[in-house]
Amino acid sequence: MFLIQGLCATPFLCVGKWMRQNTVSWKLILICVISWICAIVFSQLDVHQCIYKYWVLDIMGACGGTWVLYNLVNRLCKIRCEWVRKLLSPLAGLGKYSLAVLCMHGLEWKGLLTLEEMLCSGTSLLLLRFMVTIILTLIVINLPIFRKIYV
């Protein structure tokens, strides 16, 4: 199940990597950002369930969202405020592992949520789920077989 999510998210990983390595024309950026806004309003994209109901809008919107988020985090990491940079830099670093984060979040959601709900609830449950996803991601991306994907 989680491999299918990874396959569905792979195009977004490729788009993000391509955008980091190339200059994107403002016309394409405008189209993607408008598509992203339209996708937020109209789309029913669900990567966890592999639902791409309006696939062109979903893909274009996801590309626009990827571009916006990449540039937002990139600019926030350049802020002169030291504590903001220290807080955001690790999160920006994890951004290149978003495919692994998605898969590990799916694993946590389907495989560990019942156990986590027995341990805590409310805000502490959200924090636990976030920490478990990040820990699982860190384990996976440091396995040699998967490390090759992200280098």
DAKAWO-V577120 format. One record per run of one state. SS is the DSSP state (hx for helix, st for strand, lp for the rest). FROM is the first residue (numbers start at 1). TO is the last residue. If there is no record, write none. Layout:
SS/FROM/TO  SS/FROM/TO
//
This chain:
lp/1/1  hx/2/21  lp/22/25  hx/26/42  lp/43/45  st/46/46  lp/47/50  st/51/51  lp/52/54  hx/55/76  lp/77/81  hx/82/95  lp/96/97  hx/98/119  lp/120/121  hx/122/141  lp/142/143  hx/144/150  lp/151/151
//
